Amino acid sequence: MAATHARGTSTLRLALALPLLALALLPAAFAGGGTRRWFGGRGESQRAEAQAAKDAAAAAFYELDTAQRDLRISIETITAVDSSPGARTAVDGFAALGRRIDEVSHAYITAVDAHDLDRDELDAGTAQRARTELTRAKDELVRVKGELDRFEQGLGPLLDKAETQLARLAPAVERARAALRAASTALDTVRNAGLRADDLAARLAALGPELTKLNEGAGRHGVPETLQRADGVLRDAEAVRVEAERLPERAAETDKRLVSLRTRAEALTTRAEAVEPVLSELRRRFSAACWQDLQYVPEQAAESVRQAEERLKEAASARAEQRWPDATSLLATARALLNNTDEAVSAAGERLRRLDAVAKDPRQEIERARFAVRDAQRLAMAGRHTPDPRHARPLDDAVARLDRAVAALDSGRHPDYWHFLTELEAVRATAARVVELIREERGGGGSGGGR
């Protein structure tokens, strides 16, 4: 019983004491906020200054990190396009800056981790040291940010060049694809018209692997290579399209040339048959020197026409098989053969005409040659007291050559009129070369000296 009474009394006393303890602790709880005790005065001022230094350092760290990220994008843009020594130097410079950034960032993080500005026991001296270290870290971050900014400014030309190429990339690839589509459409059109265009189809098919690489993108093959590939595909596809669109016209033109050259071959056959009477006239009236170089013209003309007709047959076969390059080449060969034949056949008739004219009156040819020489002599003496030997000597030789040709014409019963004509042509050619030489020299600012 006594024990029971004692226990009851102790319980009552504890119950009364607990509210009193709570009331005693309540003012302290409100005064400290439950997390730190107030220093008041200079202590709190030092804590605030340290916190401000921490905030400034954090802002500087953020700005540096953002600038580094932006600059890394610029460097990646440059390296995607440019492999020049300047670009490699920029990459090395950025790597060196990255190491400096890591150093100052590590120093900043170390300073932040070393000081808990929120702890209750922070005293004024510790807050002052924290402020000093954080300010130093901030200053280093700002200084390196300045180096980063200056480095970025120096990248301007490289970055502009890289961005220009990147801006060209998508349009260049799209133009190449469009050119391939246009070439394919043009090829389908001519095939529907009955023209095979096998060579064009093969050229277009050869561009398939290049299109595959274009579709794989610059990330795999590089920007410069992709731009170059796009330009090449565009150029080759455009060539295929143009040739395909021109193919119907080319076929019609080939047919027209075949008909024209066949007609010309027939006409030359008839004209070649008239050479023999011309040669007979030359043999009868003039010395052998005037015609002996022409005596093989009839058979040479016949052989050339025969060869041209063979090439025309081969060209017709190539046309039927739509081997356009072969047809064009064979037509060109046939035309060259016919041109040579035409010149040879015409030469016989022209020889007879010129020999007839000089035999009747050689004075016109002589005066033409003398006029050419005198004109050159006047130009050589223009503005000079004595002629330049480089001009005078060939003109003197031309005069002597002309005199010899005239003398030879008058000395025999059967003059070599053809030799006479070729000599006078040579005299006129010499005079023309001297005139050209003088004009080139004077046009260049000098007359050759000797004034």
C-alpha positions in Angstrom: 0.0 0.0 0.0 2.8 2.3 1.0 4.6 1.3 -2.1 1.6 2.1 -4.2 1.2 5.5 -2.7 4.9 6.3 -3.4 4.6 5.4 -7.1 1.5 7.5 -7.5 3.2 10.5 -6.0 6.3 10.2 -8.3 4.1 10.0 -11.4 2.2 13.1 -10.4 5.4 15.1 -9.9 6.7 14.1 -13.4 3.4 15.1 -15.0 3.7 18.5 -13.4 7.3 19.0 -14.3 7.0 18.3 -18.1 4.9 21.4 -18.9 7.3 23.5 -17.0 10.3 22.1 -19.0 8.5 22.8 -22.3 7.8 26.4 -21.3 11.5 26.8 -20.4 12.7 25.6 -23.8 10.1 27.4 -25.9 11.9 30.9 -26.0 15.2 29.3 -27.0 13.5 27.5 -29.9 11.9 30.7 -31.3 15.2 32.6 -30.9 17.3 30.2 -32.9 14.9 29.1 -35.6 15.7 25.5 -34.8 18.8 25.4 -37.2 21.4 28.0 -36.2 22.1 30.5 -33.5 22.2 34.2 -34.3 25.5 35.9 -34.1 24.2 39.4 -34.7 26.3 42.4 -35.7 29.7 41.8 -37.4 29.4 38.0 -37.4 26.3 38.0 -39.6 27.8 40.7 -41.9 30.8 38.4 -42.5 28.5 35.5 -43.3 26.5 37.7 -45.7 29.7 38.8 -47.5 31.0 35.3 -47.8 27.6 34.2 -49.2 27.7 37.1 -51.7 31.2 36.0 -52.8 29.9 32.4 -53.1 27.0 33.6 -55.3 29.3 35.7 -57.5 31.7 32.8 -58.0 28.7 30.5 -58.9 27.6 33.0 -61.5 31.1 33.2 -62.9 31.4 29.5 -63.0 28.0 29.2 -64.8 29.1 31.8 -67.4 32.4 30.1 -68.1 30.7 26.7 -68.4 28.1 28.1 -70.9 30.8 29.9 -72.9 32.8 26.7 -73.1 29.8 24.7 -74.3 29.1 27.3 -77.0 32.7 27.4 -78.1 32.8 23.6 -78.3 30.0 23.7 -80.8 31.9 26.2 -82.8 35.0 24.0 -82.8 33.0 21.0 -83.8 31.5 23.0 -86.6 35.0 24.0 -87.9 36.4 20.5 -87.6 33.5 19.0 -89.4 34.3 21.1 -92.5 38.0 22.2 -92.2 41.1 20.0 -91.9 43.6 22.9 -92.7 46.5 23.7 -90.4 44.6 26.7 -89.1 41.7 24.5 -88.0 44.1 22.0 -86.3 45.7 25.0 -84.5 42.3 26.1 -83.3 41.5 22.6 -81.9 44.8 22.5 -80.0 44.1 26.0 -78.6 40.7 24.9 -77.5 42.2 21.8 -75.8 44.7 24.0 -73.9 41.9 26.3 -72.8 39.9 23.3 -71.6 42.8 22.3 -69.3 42.9 25.9 -67.9 39.1 25.8 -67.4 39.4 22.4 -65.6 42.0 23.9 -63.2 40.0 27.0 -62.3 36.8 25.0 -62.0 38.5 22.6 -59.7 39.7 25.5 -57.5 36.2 26.9 -57.4 34.6 23.6 -56.4 37.3 23.0 -53.8 36.6 26.5 -52.2 32.9 25.9 -52.2 33.2 22.4 -50.6 35.7 23.8 -48.0 33.2 26.2 -46.4 29.7 25.5 -45.2 28.3 29.0 -44.8 25.0 27.6 -43.3 26.5 25.9 -40.3 25.7 27.4 -36.8 29.3 27.4 -35.6 30.6 29.6 -38.4 32.6 32.3 -36.9 33.7 35.7 -38.3 37.2 34.6 -39.1 36.1 31.5 -41.0 33.5 33.5 -43.0 36.3 36.0 -43.9 38.6 33.2 -45.2 35.7 31.8 -47.1 34.9 35.1 -48.7 38.6 35.6 -49.7 39.0 32.1 -51.3 35.7 32.3 -53.1 36.5 35.8 -54.4 39.9 34.5 -55.7 38.1 31.6 -57.4 35.6 34.0 -59.0 38.4 36.2 -60.3 40.2 33.2 -61.9 37.0 32.1 -63.5 36.4 35.6 -64.9 40.0 35.8 -66.2 39.8 32.5 -68.0 36.4 33.5 -69.4 38.1 36.6 -70.9 40.8 34.3 -72.5 37.9 32.1 -73.9 36.2 35.2 -75.3 39.4 36.4 -77.0 40.0 32.9 -78.4 36.5 32.8 -79.8 36.9 36.2 -81.5 40.0 34.8 -83.3 37.9 31.9 -84.7 35.7 34.3 -86.7 37.2 33.6 -90.2 37.3 29.9 -89.7 33.8 29.7 -88.3 32.4 31.9 -91.1 34.0 29.6 -93.7 32.7 26.5 -92.0 29.1 27.9 -91.5 29.1 28.9 -95.2 30.0 25.4 -96.3 27.4 23.9 -93.9 24.8 26.3 -95.3 25.7 25.0 -98.8 25.4 21.4 -97.8 21.7 20.7 -97.7 20.9 22.7 -100.8 23.8 21.1 -102.7 22.7 17.6 -101.8 19.1 18.4 -102.8 20.2 19.9 -106.1 22.1 16.7 -106.8 19.1 14.5 -106.0 16.8 16.7 -108.2 19.3 16.5 -111.1 19.3 12.7 -110.8 15.5 12.7 -110.9 15.4 15.0 -113.9 17.9 12.8 -115.7 15.9 9.7 -115.0 12.7 11.4 -116.3 14.4 12.5 -119.5 15.8 9.0 -120.1 12.4 7.5 -119.6 10.9 10.0 -122.1 13.4 9.1 -124.9 13.0 5.4 -124.3 9.3 5.8 -124.6 10.0 7.4 -128.0 11.8 4.3 -129.1 15.4 5.4 -128.5 17.4 3.0 -126.3 20.1 5.4 -125.0 22.0 2.5 -123.5 25.1 4.5 -122.9 23.2 7.2 -121.1 21.4 4.6 -118.9 24.8 3.1 -118.0 26.2 6.6 -117.0 23.1 7.3 -114.9 23.4 3.8 -113.2 27.0 4.6 -112.4 25.9 7.5 -110.2 23.9 5.1 -107.9 26.8 4.5 -105.4 27.4 8.2 -105.2 23.7 8.8 -104.4 24.0 6.2 -101.6 26.9 8.0 -100.1 25.0 11.3 -100.3 22.1 9.7 -98.4 24.5 8.4 -95.8 25.3 12.1 -95.0 28.2 14.3 -94.1 28.4 12.8 -90.7 29.9 9.7 -92.2 31.8 11.1 -95.2 32.7 14.6 -94.1 31.3 18.0 -95.2 33.9 18.9 -97.9 33.8 15.4 -99.4 30.0 15.5 -99.4 29.9 18.9 -101.1 32.4 17.8 -103.7 30.4 14.6 -104.3 27.1 16.6 -104.6 28.7 18.9 -107.2 30.0 15.9 -109.1 26.6 14.1 -109.1 24.9 17.3 -110.2 27.3 17.9 -113.0 27.2 14.3 -114.3 23.4 14.0 -114.0 22.9 17.3 -115.7 25.1 16.1 -118.6 23.0 12.9 -118.9 19.7 14.9 -118.8 20.9 17.4 -121.5 22.1 14.6 -123.8 18.9 12.6 -123.3 16.7 15.6 -124.1 18.8 16.3 -127.2 18.8 12.7 -128.3 15.7 13.0 -130.6 17.3 16.0 -132.2 20.6 14.1 -132.5 18.9 11.2 -134.2 17.3 13.5 -136.7 20.5 15.4 -137.3 22.4 12.1 -137.9 19.8 11.1 -140.5 20.1 14.4 -142.2 23.9 14.2 -142.3 23.8 10.7 -143.7 21.6 11.9 -146.6 23.7 15.0 -147.2 27.0 13.2 -147.3 25.7 10.5 -149.6 24.6 13.2 -152.0 27.9 14.9 -151.8 29.8 11.7 -152.4 27.8 11.1 -155.6 28.4 14.6 -156.7 32.2 14.3 -156.1 32.2 11.1 -158.1 30.8 13.0 -161.1 33.3 15.9 -160.5 36.3 13.6 -160.2 35.5 12.2 -163.7 36.0 15.8 -165.1 39.5 16.0 -163.7 41.1 14.0 -166.5 40.0 16.4 -169.3 41.5 19.3 -167.2 44.8 17.4 -166.9 44.8 16.7 -170.6 44.5 20.5 -171.2 47.3 21.2 -168.7 49.6 18.6 -170.3 48.9 20.0 -173.8 49.5 23.7 -173.0 52.0 23.9 -170.1 55.3 22.3 -169.0 55.3 19.2 -166.8 56.3 21.2 -163.7 52.9 22.9 -164.0 50.8 19.8 -163.6 52.8 16.8 -162.6 51.7 17.1 -158.9 48.1 16.7 -160.1 48.3 13.7 -162.3 47.2 11.2 -159.5 44.2 13.3 -158.5 41.6 11.2 -160.5 42.5 7.9 -158.9 43.1 9.4 -155.4 39.7 11.1 -155.7 38.0 7.8 -156.6 39.7 6.0 -153.7 38.7 8.7 -151.2 35.1 8.7 -152.3 35.1 4.9 -152.1 36.4 5.1 -148.5 33.9 7.8 -147.6 31.0 5.6 -148.9 32.2 2.7 -146.7 32.3 5.0 -143.6 28.8 6.1 -144.5 27.5 2.6 -144.6 29.1 1.9 -141.2 27.6 5.1 -139.9 24.2 4.0 -141.1 24.6 0.7 -139.2 25.7 2.5 -136.1 22.6 4.8 -136.4 20.3 1.8 -136.8 21.8 0.3 -133.6 21.6 3.6 -131.9 25.4 3.7 -131.2 25.4 7.5 -131.4 29.1 8.2 -130.6 30.2 5.7 -133.3 27.8 7.1 -135.8 29.1 10.6 -135.1 32.7 9.6 -135.4 32.1 7.7 -138.7 30.3 10.7 -140.2 33.1 13.0 -139.3 35.6 10.6 -141.0 33.5 10.5 -144.1 33.2 14.2 -144.2 37.0 14.7 -143.9 37.6 12.3 -146.8 35.1 14.1 -148.9 36.6 17.5 -148.0 40.0 16.3 -149.1 38.6 15.0 -152.3 36.8 18.2 -153.0 40.0 20.2 -152.5 42.0 18.0 -154.8 39.3 18.0 -157.5 39.0 21.8 -157.2 42.7 22.3 -157.3 43.0 20.9 -160.9 40.4 23.3 -162.3 41.9 26.2 -160.2 45.4 25.4 -161.5 44.2 25.6 -165.1 42.4 28.9 -164.5 45.4 30.6 -162.8 47.9 29.3 -165.4 45.6 30.6 -168.2 45.5 34.0 -166.5 49.2 34.4 -166.0 50.1 33.1 -169.4 47.9 35.8 -171.0 49.2 38.6 -168.8 51.7 38.1 -165.9 51.8 41.8 -165.1 48.9 41.7 -162.6 50.7 39.1 -160.5 53.9 41.0 -160.6 52.2 44.3 -159.5 50.5 42.5 -156.6 53.9 41.2 -155.4 55.6 44.6 -155.9 52.8 46.5 -154.1 53.1 44.1 -151.1 56.8 44.7 -150.8 56.6 48.4 -151.2 53.9 48.6 -148.6 56.1 46.7 -146.1 59.1 48.9 -147.0 57.1 52.1 -146.2 56.0 50.8 -142.9 59.6 49.8 -142.0 60.8 53.3 -142.7 58.0 55.1 -140.9 59.5 57.4 -138.3 63.0 56.1 -139.0 66.1 57.3 -140.9 67.4 53.8 -141.5 65.4 50.6 -141.5 65.9 47.9 -138.9 68.1 45.1 -140.4 65.6 42.6 -139.1 63.0 44.2 -141.4 65.2 45.3 -144.3 67.0 42.1 -144.9 64.0 39.8 -145.6 62.4 42.6 -147.8 65.6 42.9 -149.8 65.6 39.1 -150.3 62.0 39.3 -151.4 62.8 41.9 -154.0 65.6 39.8 -155.4 63.4 36.7 -155.4 60.7 38.6 -157.4 63.3 39.9 -159.9 64.6 36.3 -160.4 61.1 35.0 -161.0 60.3 37.7 -163.6 63.6 37.0 -165.3 63.0 33.3 -165.5 59.6 33.9 -167.0 61.1 35.9 -169.8 64.0 33.6 -170.5 62.5 30.4 -171.9 60.2 29.3 -174.7 58.1 27.1 -172.2 58.0 29.1 -169.0 57.3 27.4 -165.7 54.3 29.5 -164.9 53.5 27.5 -161.8 56.9 28.1 -160.4 56.5 31.8 -161.2 53.1 31.9 -159.3 54.5 30.1 -156.2 57.5 32.4 -156.1 55.3 35.4 -156.1 53.1 33.9 -153.4 56.3 33.4 -151.3 57.3 37.1 -151.9 53.9 38.3 -150.7 54.1 36.0 -147.7 57.5 37.4 -146.7 56.2 41.0 -146.9 53.2 40.1 -144.8 55.4 38.5 -142.1 57.5 41.7 -141.9 54.4 43.9 -141.6 53.1 41.7 -138.8 56.5 41.8 -137.0 56.6 45.6 -137.2 53.1 46.1 -135.9 53.7 43.7 -133.0 56.9 45.6 -132.0 55.3 49.0 -132.2 52.1 47.8 -130.5 54.4 46.7 -127.7 55.8 50.2 -127.2 59.0 50.1 -129.3 60.1 50.4 -132.9 63.4 48.5 -132.7 65.8 51.4 -132.3 68.0 53.2 -134.9 66.0 56.4 -135.2 
